[in-house]
Amino acid sequence: MEEPQLAEPTSVVADIQDLLLDTPDVEAFLEELARHSAGMFSTDGREVYCGITLMRQRNAGTVASSSERARQLDEVQYAFADGPCLHACREVTQVHIPDFAKDNTWPEYNEAITDHGVRSVLAVPFPLADSTTKAGLNLYSDQPNAFDQAAVQRANDYVQQASKGLRLAVLIAEHSQTASNLRAAMESRTVIDVATGIIIAQNRCTQQEAMDLIKKASSNRNVKLRVVAQAIVESAGGGPVQTYFK
């Protein structure tokens, strides 16, 4: 059977760059990358199913799949919280099982995955600079011995080529989350400051005394400071508080 040919490195990098530009967030990028990867390793008569696992703090954060079948295969592994793909991701090491029918590394998982018709898997970790974020490419096949030595090398070459795009996507996601958290913190600070000013004006007290009143109400009601502060502002007729960014 003719083996799929891996595209030239420059072509793969260009494809990954296009995916980055055409997708709105890291989850969408991973979904497109999974579909792209499956296409790179599938041939007529031998479909390869692809899943991509992204882990933060050793917990699976995002799972992307090339198809509904690929998603179901990943879910089998997640039900056991271990298996070749999760192990490859956590330990940053390649895992290749040529034939599940002859392997006993994860007995319960092996039995479950063979019940789904899968006979072989190749899991290759992405090299990411951030030690707290890990990722892996998971390739499944219904045929035993689907990934020979040449296919394993192609998968490793492909992961190396795609890793820079994935690293960039992770960085973008982390910066976006940081910006979102900062904005939320500033908005919370704004409404608390406004509420403090209202209490000072109404009670002729100090800023610290006003803040202590908000904290006491928050503790007594078991709600966040922001919620108490927003209620104070609204009761004074101020309405919703907005933070303006320039």
Beta strands, then each sheet from edge to edge (+ up, - down):
strand 1: 49-56
strand 2: 59-65
strand 3: 95-97
strand 4: 120-126
strand 5: 133-141
sheet 1: 2+ 1- 5+ 4- 3+
end
